[in-house]
């Protein structure tokens, strides 16, 4: 997505964010998920334009891992401003099941040096042939 707020700051960003959130809710209620996601993505770009770092992770959480370009743009913006903590928070907030989760985890490691992990226990192979042979 091209940066829609690139050429000038948005006046009244809080109002614009509220309108976009309402639009996203309305679209989702009407089963128009694509349009709802587009509205949420616009919020991320709104915060990018205004360098509203305190809003980056919330925007990333709303997007999840399906919008990798917006997530990377938020993280790179934070890093450019020397806000490593915000960049990591952005990747953590977006670290949700979705199409680009693995890609974003790799980008987080490459850009921030932080390895994201879902904390789920790893499966292990157990050989229980001895049990079945003994009738357990």
N, C-alpha and C positions, 0 to 999 in steps of 0.2 A: 504494500500500500504506500502510495506517495504521502509525504508528510503534509497533511491538509492545513496545518497552522504554521507552516514554515516561514511564510512571508509576512510576519507581523504577529504580535501577541494578541490573544483573544481577550476582548473586554469581558469582564464578569465571568471568569472561569468557573466559579462555584455554581452560578446559574446555568451555564452551559452543561456542566456535569450533571446537575439535577435533571435537566431536560433529557439528556442522553440516557440517563438511568431509567427515567420514566418510559422513554421510547423503547428501550431494551425490554423492559417488563411487558409493555403492551405487545410488542412483536412476539415475544416468547409465549404469551398467553394465546396468541393467534396462530401458534405453531409455525411461526416464521423465524426459525432459529438463526438462519444466516443473517437476516437483517438485525436481529438482536445482537449477535456477535459483532457485527460491523459497528453498531452504536457503542459497544464496550471498547472496541479497538480505537474508536475516535477519542474516547476518554484518555486512553494512554497517550495518544499523540497530543492532546490538549495539555496534559501535564508535562510532556517533553518540551513543548513550545515555551512554557512558562518556567521551566526548570523547577518544577514543584516536587522536589526530591522526596518530601514526606508523603507524597501520594503515589509514588512509583510502585511500591510493593502491593498496595491495595489494588491498583489497576492490574498488576501482573496476576494477582490472585483471581480476579474476575475473569481474566483471559485464560488462565490455565496454560497448558502446553500446546494448545492448538494454533496459537499465533506466534510462531517463533520469531518473526521479523520484529514485531513490536516489543517482545520481551528482550531481544538482543539490543534493540535501540535504547530501551530504558536502561539496561545494564551498562552499555557503552557510554551513555550520557553521564551516568553516575560516576563511572571510572574516570572520564575526562575531567570531572569536577573534583577528583580526588576523594570521592565517596565510595571507597571499596566496600564498606559495610552495607551501603544501600544496594550496590550491585549484587552482592551475595543475597541480600533479602529479596531482591527481585527474582532471582533464580529459584530461591527456596519457595517463594509464594507461587510461582508458576509450576513447580514440581508436582504435577497432578497427572493422573492417567490421561493420556491423549496421544495424538499422532506424532508429536515432535518431542516427546519427553526425553528420549535417549539423546537426541540431538542437543537439546538444551542442557542436559547434564554434561555432555562433552564440552559444550561452549562455556559453561560455568567453570569447569576445570581449566580450560585453556585461558580464559580471561581473568579469572580470579584466583586460581590455584586451589579452589575448594572443591572437594569431591562430594557430590550429593548422593545420598543413599536413602532408599525408602525405609530402611530399618526392618524390612520383612525378613523373617528367618529364612535362611537358605535351605533348600531341599537337599537331603543327602540320601545316598543309596545305602540300603540296609540289606545285607544278605541273611535271610532267615531260612535258608535251606536246612540248616541244622535243626531248627525248630520243627519244620514240617516232617523231617525224617524221624524225629523222636515223637511225633504225634502231638505236638503242642498246638 
